């Protein structure tokens, strides 16, 4: 089954029928990627995603000279031709001999109201991502984690490094709460998620102390609550880590952060819509 869903994808700024999609074109070389959520036909936190893609390329010494305006126009094409205004799109830059830049809609799962209300189950996974600060495709790592998640019937896996530190989720960031403080792993040890950064901004605006500090997995019982953050889940409370239960969805700090973050989303959508002229009725305005 193809990872590319719906009728069209974009490759090197050209719109193509989905049946022509072949992910083998990026199997060689290094591939950097971003996943952007589309809400009401508008790419959420667009500027931050594009900036991170450029920064990742710089860290990997890759020449990524695609302008922001080109990326914006590609996204507009993808939305217009597919007539899809809600979902997730994936952008991939591959530095093979021809330098390929593609984007397409991918399958997504957004948590239900019940999952936000009750929280979700997670598992511990002992493993580290290579180059944690860069969003690099690693199929072998992804397959290994997915297998464990599926076997445990869990929503996500919490990664624990070789020093027993809780770092991040396999496809998300992890925040922990103890008392009135919000804890997260040091920035250099995790993927600096776009949602993660926005949550930290929201916390500071609310006057919540944010502490970047390693938390050992052996200390997990001392925590009051935990939550997942990411493109699809936004802020999602955790109710279980392996066999350890948490009442995270009732935590007052998480409730405040969820409201503040949802407000930030609405603000960003309005800003991007006006700045780049995204319009569902005429996407190329």
C-alpha positions in Angstrom: 0.0 0.0 0.0 1.4 3.4 -1.0 2.1 6.0 1.7 0.8 8.6 -0.7 -3.0 8.9 -0.4 -5.7 10.7 -2.5 -5.3 11.5 -6.2 -2.3 13.7 -6.6 1.2 14.4 -5.3 3.9 17.1 -6.0 7.4 16.2 -7.2 9.9 19.0 -8.0 7.1 21.5 -8.1 5.0 19.5 -10.6 1.7 18.0 -9.9 1.4 14.3 -10.7 -1.2 11.6 -10.5 -0.9 9.4 -7.4 -0.4 6.2 -9.5 3.0 7.5 -10.6 4.1 7.8 -7.0 7.2 5.6 -6.3 9.0 6.1 -3.0 12.0 4.2 -4.4 13.1 7.4 -5.9 14.3 8.5 -2.5 15.7 5.2 -1.2 19.3 6.3 -2.0 21.0 9.2 -0.4 19.8 11.1 2.7 16.2 12.1 3.2 14.9 14.9 5.4 11.2 15.3 6.0 8.5 17.3 7.7 4.9 16.5 8.4 2.5 19.5 8.4 -1.1 19.5 9.5 -3.6 21.1 7.3 -6.6 22.7 9.1 -9.3 24.4 7.0 -7.0 24.4 4.0 -4.2 26.2 5.9 -0.8 24.6 6.8 -0.3 24.9 10.6 2.9 26.5 11.9 4.1 26.6 8.3 7.0 29.1 8.8 8.4 27.0 11.7 8.3 23.7 9.6 10.1 25.3 6.6 12.7 26.9 8.9 13.4 23.5 10.5 13.7 21.8 7.1 16.4 24.4 6.1 18.1 24.0 9.5 18.2 20.2 9.2 19.7 20.4 5.7 22.3 22.8 7.0 23.2 20.4 9.9 23.6 17.6 7.4 25.6 19.8 4.9 22.9 19.4 2.2 22.2 22.0 -0.3 18.5 22.8 0.1 17.9 25.9 -1.9 14.1 25.7 -2.3 12.5 29.1 -1.5 9.7 29.4 1.0 7.4 30.8 -1.8 8.0 27.7 -3.9 7.0 25.4 -0.9 3.9 27.5 -0.3 2.8 27.2 -3.9 3.4 23.5 -3.9 1.2 23.1 -0.8 -1.5 25.2 -2.5 -1.3 22.9 -5.6 -1.6 19.8 -3.4 -4.6 21.1 -1.6 -6.3 22.4 -4.7 -5.9 19.3 -6.9 -6.9 16.9 -4.2 -9.7 19.1 -2.8 -8.6 18.1 0.7 -8.7 20.8 3.4 -8.0 18.7 6.5 -5.2 16.2 7.0 -1.4 15.8 7.1 1.0 16.3 4.3 4.6 15.0 4.2 7.4 17.0 2.6 10.6 15.0 1.8 13.9 16.4 0.4 16.3 13.7 -0.8 19.9 14.5 -1.9 20.3 11.7 -4.4 22.0 12.5 -7.7 19.0 14.6 -8.9 17.9 16.2 -5.6 14.2 15.2 -5.2 11.6 17.3 -3.4 8.2 15.7 -3.0 5.1 16.3 -1.0 1.9 14.3 -0.6 -1.0 13.6 1.8 -0.5 10.8 4.2 -2.8 8.8 6.5 -3.3 10.3 9.8 -5.0 9.6 13.1 -6.3 12.4 15.3 -7.2 11.5 18.9 -10.9 11.2 19.8 -12.6 13.4 22.3 -12.6 10.3 24.6 -8.8 9.9 24.3 -8.3 13.6 25.2 -10.7 13.1 28.1 -9.3 9.9 29.5 -5.7 9.9 28.2 -3.9 7.2 26.3 -1.7 4.2 27.0 2.0 4.3 26.3 4.9 1.8 26.6 8.6 2.2 27.4 11.0 1.5 24.5 14.7 1.4 25.2 16.3 3.0 22.2 17.8 6.1 20.7 17.3 7.9 17.4 20.4 8.7 15.5 20.7 12.5 15.0 17.8 13.3 17.5 17.8 17.0 16.5 17.2 16.3 12.8 14.0 14.8 11.2 15.7 12.0 9.2 13.8 9.0 7.8 14.9 5.8 9.5 12.7 2.9 8.4 14.4 0.2 10.5 13.9 2.2 13.7 10.3 3.0 12.8 9.4 -0.6 12.1 10.9 -1.8 15.3 9.0 0.7 17.5 5.7 0.2 15.6 5.9 -3.5 16.2 6.2 -3.0 19.9 3.4 -0.4 20.0 1.0 -2.6 18.0 1.8 -5.7 20.2 1.0 -3.7 23.4 -2.1 -2.1 21.8 -0.6 1.3 22.9 -0.9 4.8 21.4 2.8 5.7 21.6 6.2 4.5 22.8 8.3 6.6 25.2 12.0 6.4 24.3 14.6 5.8 27.0 18.2 6.3 26.1 21.3 4.3 27.1 21.6 6.4 30.3 18.0 5.5 31.4 16.8 9.1 30.6 13.3 9.6 29.3 13.9 11.5 26.0 10.8 11.7 23.7 8.1 9.7 22.0 8.8 7.6 18.9 6.9 10.1 16.8 6.2 12.8 19.4 7.7 14.8 22.2 7.0 14.0 25.9 6.3 16.5 28.7 6.2 15.6 32.4 4.6 17.4 35.3 5.7 17.5 38.9 4.1 20.0 41.2 3.8 23.3 39.4 6.6 22.7 37.0 6.7 21.4 33.4 9.7 19.1 32.6 11.1 18.0 29.3 14.4 16.5 28.1 17.2 18.9 27.2 16.7 20.4 23.7 20.0 18.9 22.3 18.8 15.3 23.2 15.5 15.4 21.3 13.8 16.5 18.1 13.0 20.1 18.7 9.3 19.6 17.7 7.3 22.5 16.4 4.5 21.7 18.7 6.9 21.2 21.6 8.3 24.7 21.0 4.8 26.2 20.9 3.8 24.5 24.1 6.9 25.8 25.9 5.9 29.3 24.7 2.4 28.8 26.0 3.6 27.6 29.3 5.8 30.6 29.8 2.9 32.9 28.9 0.9 31.2 31.6 3.7 31.6 34.1 4.4 27.9 34.3 8.0 27.0 35.1 9.6 25.0 32.3 12.6 22.9 33.2 14.8 21.2 30.6 16.2 18.3 32.6 16.9 14.6 32.3 14.4 12.5 34.1 15.4 8.9 34.8 12.9 6.2 33.9 13.3 5.0 37.6 11.8 8.3 38.7 8.6 8.0 36.7 6.6 7.1 39.8 7.4 10.5 41.3 5.6 12.3 38.4 2.1 13.8 38.7 1.3 13.6 35.0 2.6 13.3 31.5 1.5 14.2 28.0 2.4 13.6 24.4 2.8 16.5 22.0 2.9 16.4 18.2 1.4 17.4 14.9 -1.6 15.1 15.1 -2.1 14.6 18.8 -1.5 18.3 19.8 -1.5 18.0 23.6 -2.6 14.5 24.6 -2.7 13.3 28.2 -1.1 9.9 29.1 -3.0 7.6 31.4 -0.6 4.7 31.5 3.1 4.0 31.0 3.5 0.2 30.8 1.6 -0.8 34.0 1.9 2.6 35.8 -1.3 4.6 35.9 -1.7 8.4 35.8 -4.6 10.7 36.0 -3.0 13.2 33.6 -6.2 14.3 31.9 -7.4 15.8 35.3 -4.1 17.7 35.9 -4.8 21.4 36.1 -1.6 22.5 34.3 -2.4 20.2 31.4 -5.9 21.6 31.1 -4.6 25.2 31.1 -2.0 24.3 28.5 -4.5 22.6 26.2 -6.7 25.7 26.1 -3.8 28.0 25.6 -2.3 25.8 22.8 -5.7 25.6 21.0 -5.8 29.4 21.0 -2.3 29.5 19.6 -3.4 27.2 16.7 -6.4 29.5 15.8 -4.1 32.5 15.9 -1.5 30.9 13.6 -4.2 29.7 11.1 -5.4 33.3 10.8 -1.9 34.6 10.3 -0.8 32.1 7.7 -4.1 32.5 5.8 -3.6 36.2 5.6 0.1 36.2 5.0 0.2 33.6 2.2 -3.3 34.1 0.8 -4.7 30.7 1.5 -8.3 30.6 0.5 -10.5 27.5 0.1 -12.5 29.1 -2.7 -9.5 30.2 -4.7 -6.3 28.6 -3.5 -4.2 30.5 -5.9 -5.2 34.0 -4.9 
